Each structure stands twice: as C-alpha cells, then as structure tokens.
Amino acid sequence: MVKIAFFVAAAALCFETTSAIKEIGFGACFGDRIANGKYFAIFDGSSPTCFADAGTKKNMNLNGSGGFSSGNNAGYITYTWNKHTYTYHYKKKEILNLDLGKVKELHIN
C-alpha cells in the first residue's frame, strides 16, 4: 500500500512540473515591461499578457496580434495564422513585432 501511495505522489509531482508555467497579473506584467522584463509577454494590441516559470501551456487560443517579447526566457511558441500552424523557437531577450494570429501553445525552457 505504501508503494502505491509513493508512486501516485511521484506521478503527481512529475505531472505538476510539466505545466508549471503561470500567468502573471497585470500590475506585475506592466511594471516588468517598463523595466525591459524577465517575463514572457504576448501583445494583443492593447495590453500584454505575461507568463513565468518553465513548462508548457497548451490550448491557449490567445490573440497575439502584437507579437511577443521573450524577456529572460527561451523556448518555443506555436501559433496559427491564415489557417496554418507554425512553431517559432525564441531566444532570451528576443522581441518579435509580428502578427501571430492565435497563440496555441507556449513552452518556456
């Protein structure tokens, strides 16, 4: 019985770390953008949406019409534009002013 409980706890920990990415609140995100940022930010034309911590966030369907800023992060972003799906691998401190259409997935290393 103890072995099963240990296995379940270990599996839960593994699954939790695969999607540890989290959305940052507007105030911290806005302040971070002014300070040339550490968070990954997606711009929709009005206000940024920021993310932090390593992991993968899927099924986002987030408007990325204003591009992104990677902050102090590297990884990849998957987006759909004009009915096609693309994956873009980004480096730290990269800014891309490009209409990304709908952002589907974000991965931060």
C-alpha positions as CSV (number, residue, x, y, z in Angstrom):
1,M,0.0,0.0,0.0
2,V,2.9,2.4,0.8
3,K,4.5,1.7,-2.6
4,I,1.3,2.6,-4.4
5,A,0.9,5.9,-2.4
6,F,4.6,6.7,-3.2
7,F,4.0,6.0,-6.9
8,V,0.9,8.2,-7.0
9,A,2.7,11.1,-5.2
10,A,5.7,10.8,-7.5
11,A,3.5,10.8,-10.6
12,A,1.6,13.8,-9.4
13,L,4.8,15.7,-8.8
14,C,6.0,14.8,-12.3
15,F,2.8,16.0,-14.0
16,E,2.8,19.2,-11.9
17,T,6.2,20.2,-13.1
18,T,5.5,19.7,-16.8
19,S,3.0,22.5,-16.8
20,A,4.3,24.8,-14.1
21,I,4.1,27.9,-16.4
22,K,1.8,30.5,-14.8
23,E,0.2,33.7,-15.9
24,I,1.4,36.9,-14.2
25,G,-1.0,39.6,-13.0
26,F,-1.5,42.8,-15.0
27,G,0.3,45.1,-12.5
28,A,3.5,43.0,-12.3
29,C,3.4,42.4,-16.1
30,F,3.0,46.1,-16.9
31,G,5.8,47.0,-14.5
32,D,8.0,44.3,-15.9
33,R,7.6,45.6,-19.5
34,I,8.8,49.1,-18.4
35,A,11.9,47.5,-16.8
36,N,12.8,45.6,-20.0
37,G,11.4,42.4,-18.4
38,K,12.1,39.0,-17.2
39,Y,8.6,37.6,-18.1
40,F,7.5,36.2,-21.5
41,A,4.9,38.7,-22.8
42,I,2.3,38.3,-25.6
43,F,0.9,41.5,-27.0
44,D,-2.7,41.7,-28.3
45,G,-2.7,45.3,-29.4
46,S,-3.9,46.7,-26.0
47,S,-2.2,45.2,-23.0
48,P,0.4,42.4,-22.6
49,T,-0.3,39.0,-21.1
50,C,2.8,37.8,-19.2
51,F,3.9,34.3,-18.3
52,A,6.7,32.9,-16.0
53,D,8.4,29.7,-14.9
54,A,9.4,26.7,-17.0
55,G,6.8,24.5,-18.6
56,T,4.3,24.2,-21.4
57,K,0.9,25.9,-21.6
58,K,-1.4,24.4,-24.3
59,N,-4.8,25.2,-25.7
60,M,-4.3,28.9,-25.1
61,N,-6.2,30.4,-28.1
62,L,-4.7,33.8,-27.1
63,N,-4.7,36.8,-29.5
64,G,-1.1,37.5,-30.4
65,S,-1.7,40.3,-33.0
66,G,1.1,42.5,-31.5
67,G,3.9,39.9,-31.3
68,F,5.9,39.0,-28.2
69,S,8.8,39.7,-26.0
70,S,10.7,36.7,-24.6
71,G,12.1,38.5,-21.6
72,N,14.7,36.3,-19.8
73,N,13.3,33.1,-21.3
74,A,14.0,30.8,-24.2
75,G,11.7,28.1,-25.7
76,Y,9.1,27.9,-28.4
77,I,5.6,29.3,-29.3
78,T,3.1,27.6,-31.6
79,Y,0.5,29.8,-33.3
80,T,-2.0,29.7,-36.2
81,W,-2.1,32.4,-38.8
82,N,-4.1,32.3,-42.0
83,K,-5.3,28.7,-41.3
84,H,-1.7,27.4,-41.0
85,T,0.1,26.3,-37.8
86,Y,3.7,27.5,-37.1
87,T,6.2,26.9,-34.4
88,Y,8.8,29.5,-33.6
89,H,11.8,28.9,-31.4
90,Y,12.8,32.0,-29.5
91,K,15.9,33.1,-27.6
92,K,16.3,35.2,-24.4
93,K,15.6,38.9,-24.8
94,E,14.0,38.5,-28.2
95,I,11.3,40.8,-29.4
96,L,9.1,39.9,-32.4
97,N,6.7,42.5,-33.8
98,L,4.7,40.2,-36.0
99,D,1.0,39.3,-36.1
100,L,1.0,35.8,-34.6
101,G,-2.7,35.3,-35.1
102,K,-3.9,32.9,-32.4
103,V,-1.2,31.6,-30.0
104,K,-2.0,27.9,-29.3
105,E,0.9,26.8,-27.2
106,L,3.8,28.4,-25.2
107,H,6.8,26.5,-23.9
108,I,9.4,28.1,-21.6
109,N,12.6,26.1,-21.1
